[in-house]
Amino acid sequence: MTDQTAGAAETVRAGGLVTFGESMGRISTDQIGLLDSARAFTLSVGGAESNVAIAAARLGADVTWAGRLGRDSVGDLIERRLRTEGVRGRITRDDGFTGLMVCSRRTNAGVRVDYHRAGSAGSRLAPEDIGEDLIRRAAVLHVTGITPALSETARRTTLWAATTARAAGVRVSVDVNYRAKLWCPKDAAPVLRELVSLADIVFAGPEEAALVLGTDALVPHTGPVEASGTDRDPLALARALAALGPREAVVKDGPRGCVAVIAGRPHALAAIPVRTTDPVGAGDAFVAGYLSELLAGADTETRLTTATRAGAYAVTVPGDCEGLPFRHELDSFTTAEDVAR
């Protein structure tokens, strides 16, 4: 891959974005309170990789999602949604069930997510479900740290796909996306570190970056972000992630914005202040914004700006993927009020 001046527009090989993983049905309560007091629910689609696929497609990218779905009504729903959104699917229908996530709000403070996915169709992911041909045709392969947590076969498939892409000269994008409900830090850290070492682009939150890097990554802040109350310096974390191999390391720091180290040079961008309605899927929208601009050959500033706007937009609307912005909506979005226009 050709090294270029940091911040400049990039030349990206032909081909689109390819991603894979487990997509699930999302059951959400329509009111705040205990789950057992809820009387109305909404069924929709969730899953980090399909969120990225849908968000990137809405921003104009050429996208393919691969994975296993059960031969059930939830699997049918997911396949139809991907097709409707313009995402090409390489889908294997499996005798196992399609996983579910149940989202509820006890208070306004946040969303509780419970997973029902152990032994699901998606956890049986295998290399043949993706195919070397699909990877080799891609410009970017995007994977997350969720998929290797699902099962041993899913872990092997994720590492195989990243290795195959690297050998073919395809850029590898990794979102660490650590899920404590799926595996413990001790089991996750070495796998995630190996995955990051295979990446050209890595995305992580501060705690996720520290998990990958180990306790030595817990360094005091020396800049303005110190007011956030965290003891992890995002720029130091981004530099340390880049030292593992990725040319582009982006630390997503929520309402404090993001920092990145691209080809050795630091970048920072403030967040757009918005009122959060549903935080689920915001990180996926951020990643999709960044990758869609990368595929369009945009410079670093544009990639980070679009990523930040997409993430901010996503938290202002409920659902994993239903409210993700289209290009024309994102271009005019700078404040929470812009969502209603």
Summary of the structure (lengths in Angstrom):
residues: 341
radius of gyration: 18.7
end to end distance: 41.3
largest distance: 57.1
contacts: 1238
relative contact order: 0.15
helix: 41%
strand: 22%
